[in-house]
Amino acid sequence: MAKIIFEDNQDEAELPDDSPIIEACESAGVPFACTEGVCGTCVIEVTEGMDNLSEFNQAEADFLGDLDRERLACQCRLKRGYIKIKF
């Protein structure tokens, strides 16, 4: 099982390995609008565990530009381990 730790509210969520993070993030309070990677409403900052997420995709590259610590929660999958995020 993989885990997301939400630094903003100290919530945690467990997910099966290689799961999308969208539902867990929405439950924790991350705002969503389009869920297709074009609006940017769901931008999160990954403070730990970036290597445990899926690779950046084209939607993220187009929207975010600098592919560093920010991700679009609607586009990510948690491969394994854990991540800590801020939203």
C-alpha positions as MATLAB code, in Angstrom:
seq = 'MAKIIFEDNQDEAELPDDSPIIEACESAGVPFACTEGVCGTCVIEVTEGMDNLSEFNQAEADFLGDLDRERLACQCRLKRGYIKIKF';
ca = [
       0.000    0.000    0.000;
       1.058    3.558   -0.772;
       0.324    6.603    1.389;
      -0.318   10.321    0.904;
       0.348   12.711    3.777;
      -1.382   16.088    3.438;
       0.722   18.683    5.254;
      -2.035   21.330    5.192;
      -4.451   19.429    7.427;
      -2.370   16.434    8.639;
      -4.746   13.961    6.924;
      -3.352   10.730    5.544;
      -4.732    8.365    2.924;
      -3.650    4.868    1.940;
      -3.977    3.723   -1.660;
      -3.109    0.554   -3.527;
       0.230    0.872   -5.342;
      -0.022    2.532   -8.778;
      -3.305    4.311   -7.981;
      -4.456    7.739   -9.168;
      -4.328   10.250   -6.314;
      -7.284   12.365   -7.444;
      -9.956   10.878   -5.138;
      -7.773   10.956   -2.018;
      -6.755   14.536   -2.762;
     -10.332   15.643   -3.350;
     -11.401   14.068   -0.050;
      -8.611   15.957    1.750;
      -9.703   19.309    0.304;
      -7.595   19.798   -2.822;
      -9.798   21.808   -5.218;
     -10.594   20.346   -8.646;
     -12.364   21.757  -11.692;
     -11.692   20.142  -15.076;
      -9.795   16.960  -13.967;
      -8.147   16.877  -17.416;
      -4.938   18.765  -16.664;
      -5.805   22.032  -18.406;
      -7.197   24.354  -15.694;
      -4.484   24.066  -13.019;
      -6.920   24.197  -10.115;
      -5.418   21.067   -8.543;
      -1.758   22.144   -8.438;
      -0.025   20.538   -5.465;
       3.507   20.904   -4.115;
       5.272   17.614   -3.453;
       7.548   18.113   -0.447;
       8.700   14.486   -0.124;
       8.568   11.370   -2.277;
       8.462   12.830   -5.807;
      10.165    9.659   -7.107;
       7.158    7.639   -5.935;
       4.834    9.391   -8.392;
       4.282    8.623  -12.057;
       6.374   10.534  -14.583;
       5.298   14.032  -15.614;
       2.934   13.837  -18.568;
       2.385   16.272  -21.440;
      -0.558   18.036  -19.750;
       1.650   18.832  -16.751;
       4.545   19.962  -18.936;
       2.226   22.252  -20.907;
       0.632   23.800  -17.821;
       3.445   23.868  -15.253;
       6.399   24.644  -17.502;
       9.188   24.125  -14.933;
       8.842   20.487  -13.854;
      10.158   20.668  -10.334;
       8.077   20.225   -7.154;
       4.625   21.079   -8.486;
       2.285   18.503   -9.974;
      -1.324   18.381  -11.138;
      -3.135   16.070   -8.721;
      -5.589   15.028  -11.453;
      -2.723   13.617  -13.532;
      -0.614   11.744  -10.937;
      -0.457    8.109   -9.932;
       1.232    7.022   -6.700;
       3.425    4.108   -7.735;
       4.600    3.023   -4.274;
       5.844    4.306   -0.921;
       4.576    7.648    0.277;
       4.372   11.296   -0.691;
       3.898   14.451    1.356;
       2.054   17.279   -0.349;
       0.862   20.839    0.234;
      -2.072   22.346   -1.591;
];
